[in-house]
Every structure is written in structure tokens, then in C-alpha cells.
Amino acid sequence: MSHKILKVGDVILLQDGMDVYTELPSKFIYDNRKLSTKLAKSGIVVGITIKTSIDITKEKTNVASDIVLAFKSNLGYDVSLDTVNYFIDSVVASPSATEEFIVEAGAFVVLDTKYDGGGSGDYSFSGHHVFCKRLKDGKYDANGQEVDFYQSGGFTAMIKPDEIQPIATMTVTKTVTLNVV
């Protein structure tokens, strides 16, 4: 059987252990972004849960002390450490928590493909880049999780053509809304 690259409309089944790229909150990627919900793209293994343990108690104490000192030295105003801690606690819901992120195995539809990714170096090769969205109960879900991966080239998130084949196809249409002025 000849293995072909995926195309728009192919429905695939991502399985545990496959490498993909996805956007996830920065706090799961970078140690210095403990509270950040800003999204960043990173490689992730399907089925592996990423955990982040947030404990900002030490940072909170340092920041609170810096605020007290800043008010005193810059404004000549005495603000109590208790007042600053009360403010920080009202802004930051919890000084400690454990959160999880996962790309679960399941059905995805291919929304786009392109040949890209190469750089200027001798070892940077372009490849067949596949962009997918998770299906919900076998149907398109506008809010479905998005992932992408390469089928060729030299990339971390690779799923080669012989490792994945379409299980179905869907018609993917792009709608355009015209606003008359």
C-alpha cells in the first residue's frame, strides 16, 4: 500500500505518543511565566499530561516588600505590608495551584497543508506541514483544539506518511462574509 501525504479534508486519528505542535498557556512551557495565560506554540506528545505547579509565595513576599519600599522611598508614604499582601491576594486568586494540559488522542480534520519551515542553514529543510482541528462527535467543532505537525523535513513534531492514514474525509469549505458599507 502506498502511503501518501495528508490533504485538506482528511480525517485522521491522532494516537498517544505522536508528536504535534499546539498553542498552550506559557506557564506550561516557561518557568518564568508562572501565571501567564498568554499562548505560545510548543511541541507536545499526544496523551502526555503536562503539569505546572504554581507556588508564588516567595515571589509574592519579595514583590510586596518591594512595593512597600517603593511607596516609602519614591512617595514618602508608609503603606503596610498587610495592605499590600491583601491587594496582591485580591488580584492573584491563589498563590499556589497545580494545573494540567493535554492533547488527547482522537479524531482531527485536516484544515490546511503547505510546504514550509525551511530556514537558511544547511540543515534546515522545508517539509509538508499539516494543520488540524479536533472533531467533536465526528463533526466539525469551531472551538476544537488545533494541532499541527510535519510529514517530511527535519522537525520535532513529525508524523510520517506511513505512520498515519486518513480514516475518512470531510468537505472543508471556507466561508466569506461580505459587509456592505
N, C-alpha and C positions, 0 to 999 in steps of 0.2 A: 504494500500500500504506500502510495506516495504522500508524503506529509507536506502540506502547503502552509504558507503564512496566512495568518488570520486577516479577515477583511470586515468592513463595516457591515453590521447586521448579524454577524456570527454570534451565537450564544455559546459561552464556554463555562466550564465548571472549574473554578479555582479550587485547588486541594491544599490541605495542610502541607506545609513545607515548601511551597512555591514562594519565590522571591518577587515582590512587587514594590512599586513606589506608591506613596499616598501622602496626602496632606494630613497632618495631625498637630495638635497643640504643641508649641515649642517646649513646654515644660516636660514633655516625654523624651525630648532629644538633648536639650542643653541643661547642664547643671546650674547655670547662672540665670535661668528663666523659670524659677520655681513656681511662680503664679501666672505665668503668661498663657493666655489662650490664643495668642496670635498663631496662625497656622504656618507651618513650614513643611516642605516636602522632604521625605526621608524614605530610605529603603526599610522594608519590614517583611517579616516572614509570615505568610498566611497561617493562622491558627496559633501563633505565639502571642501571649498576652504581655504587653509592656506595662510595667507598673512604675509609678513615681511616688515616692514617699516625700511628702512636703512637711518640713518642720522648720518654720521660720522664727522660732522662739529666740534664738541667738541674734539673728538679723534684726528682729523687732526690737530687742533690747538696745542694740547698737544704734539703730535709727532713732529710737525715742530719745536716747541720750544726746545724739547729735542735734535733734530738734530743740531740746531744752537749751543746749549750749548756744545754738544759733539765735534763738529769741533773746537770750541774755546778752550775748556779745554784739549782735547786729542791731537790736532794737532797744536794749536796756530794759527788757520786760521779763519778769520772772513768771514762767509757766511751770506748773508742777509736772513731774514725771507721770503721776497718776492721770492727769488730764490728757497728756499726750498718748499714753497707753490706751485710755478709753477711746480716743479718736481713732487710733490705729485698729483697735478691736472692732469698731463700728464700720470701718472700711473693708478690712480683711475678715471675711466670715469666720475662718478658723485658722489658727496658727499652725495646725498640723492636720494632715489628712493623707490617705492613700487613694490614688486614682488609677484606673486601668484603661488601656486602649488595645483594641484587637481588630484585625481584618479576619473575619471568619470565612471559612470555606463556603462556597455557594455558587449560584449561577449569576453570571455577568453578561451584558451585551456589549459588543464592540461598537463604540460610537465614532471612532476616528482612528486612522492609521497614517503614519508618514515615515519617511526615511530621513532621520536626523540624528543629532547627538555628537557628531564628529567635531573634533577640535583641530587645532593647528599642529599638534605634536605628531611624531611618527607613530605613536601607539594609540592615537585617538581615532577610532573608526566609527563611522555612522552605522546605524542599524535600523531595522524595521521596528518602529515604535508603535505600540498598541495602547489605546485609551479605552477604558471600560467603565461601566456603571452597573452596580448591583441591581438585580431584579428582585421584585417582591412578589411572592406567589406566582412566579412565572410571567409577571407583567412589568412593563417599564415603570420605574419609580423615579420621578423628577428629583427626589431627595435622596436617592440611593447613594451609597458610598462609592467614591470614584477611586480607581487604581489605574496604574499604567505599568508597562514593562516592555522590554525589548525581546525580539525573537532572533536577532542577529547583532553582531558587533561585539564590543568589549565592555559590557555594562554589568553592574552588580545585580540588578533585577532582570534576570533573563529566564524566559520560558521558551525553550527551543521548539520549533515546529513538530518534532517527533515526541514532545512531552505534553502537547495539548492539541486537541482537535475539537471543532465545533460539535455540539450536541443537538443544535437546532439553529434556525435562522429567524431573524425578525426583520421587518421592514423599518428602517430608520429614516424618518423624514425630518427635515428642518423647516420649521415654520417661520415666516417673516411677518411681522406686524407692521402695517403701514399707518402712520399717524398723519392725517391730513391737517395742514396748518391753515 
